[in-house]
Amino acid sequence: FVTPQFKFDNADETGLSSADLYAALIRIRGRKLVLMDTCHSGSVQNAEYVRALTPDGVGPVVLTSCSRAEFSFEFDDIKQGLFTR
């Protein structure tokens, strides 16, 4: 996963792997919700790295802000998407 500080030349240090996200999520008790507020975020619904968050078929609910063919709407005045807001 690409974070706001992501740099291609230092992807391991500035990105977030699905394994690291899963490890963080399993330490949190209760139900989990992952919101993905990025352009084309709907493309992750069947992606291998999202399925890795639910290795036993049970895991967080993942909601995306748009389909794989859409751009996520961002407000100019607040510099973020609706999910993030």
C-alpha positions as CSV (number, residue, x, y, z in Angstrom):
1,F,0.0,0.0,0.0
2,V,1.2,3.5,-0.9
3,T,1.3,5.9,2.0
4,P,1.4,9.7,1.7
5,Q,5.2,9.6,2.3
6,F,5.8,6.9,-0.3
7,K,9.0,7.1,-2.3
8,F,9.6,4.6,-5.1
9,D,13.3,4.4,-4.4
10,N,12.6,3.5,-0.7
11,A,9.4,1.5,-1.1
12,D,10.1,-1.0,1.8
13,E,10.5,1.9,4.3
14,T,7.8,4.3,3.0
15,G,5.1,1.8,1.9
16,L,2.9,-0.5,3.9
17,S,2.8,-4.2,3.0
18,S,-0.5,-6.2,3.4
19,A,1.4,-8.4,5.9
20,D,2.3,-5.4,8.1
21,L,-1.2,-4.0,7.9
22,Y,-2.7,-7.4,8.8
23,A,-0.3,-7.7,11.7
24,A,-1.4,-4.3,13.0
25,L,-5.1,-5.2,12.5
26,I,-5.0,-8.5,14.4
27,R,-3.6,-6.7,17.5
28,I,-6.8,-4.6,17.6
29,R,-9.7,-6.3,19.4
30,G,-13.1,-6.2,17.8
31,R,-14.4,-5.7,14.3
32,K,-12.3,-3.8,11.8
33,L,-13.1,-1.5,8.9
34,V,-10.5,-0.4,6.3
35,L,-11.5,2.6,4.2
36,M,-9.5,3.1,1.0
37,D,-9.8,6.7,-0.2
38,T,-7.8,6.6,-3.4
39,C,-8.4,6.8,-7.2
40,H,-9.2,3.4,-8.7
41,S,-9.4,1.9,-5.2
42,G,-12.2,-0.5,-6.2
43,S,-9.7,-2.5,-8.1
44,V,-8.4,-3.9,-4.9
45,Q,-11.6,-5.8,-4.1
46,N,-10.3,-9.0,-5.7
47,A,-6.6,-8.2,-5.4
48,E,-4.3,-10.7,-3.8
49,Y,-2.9,-8.2,-1.3
50,V,-6.4,-7.4,0.1
51,R,-7.3,-11.2,0.2
52,A,-4.1,-11.5,2.3
53,L,-5.9,-9.4,5.0
54,T,-8.5,-12.2,5.3
55,P,-6.4,-15.4,5.3
56,D,-9.1,-17.6,6.8
57,G,-11.9,-15.8,5.0
58,V,-12.6,-13.7,8.0
59,G,-11.2,-10.3,8.4
60,P,-11.8,-6.6,8.1
61,V,-14.5,-5.1,6.0
62,V,-12.9,-3.1,3.2
63,L,-14.8,-0.1,1.7
64,T,-13.4,1.7,-1.3
65,S,-14.3,5.3,-2.3
66,C,-14.8,4.5,-6.0
67,S,-14.7,1.7,-8.6
68,R,-11.6,0.6,-10.4
69,A,-12.5,2.8,-13.4
70,E,-13.2,6.0,-11.3
71,F,-11.2,8.8,-9.7
72,S,-11.8,9.4,-6.0
73,F,-13.4,12.9,-5.5
74,E,-11.2,15.3,-3.6
75,F,-12.2,18.8,-2.3
76,D,-9.8,21.5,-3.3
77,D,-10.4,23.5,-0.1
78,I,-9.7,20.7,2.3
79,K,-7.2,18.8,0.1
80,Q,-8.6,15.4,0.9
81,G,-11.3,13.0,-0.2
82,L,-14.7,12.5,1.3
83,F,-13.8,9.2,3.1
84,T,-10.8,10.9,4.6
85,R,-12.8,13.9,5.7
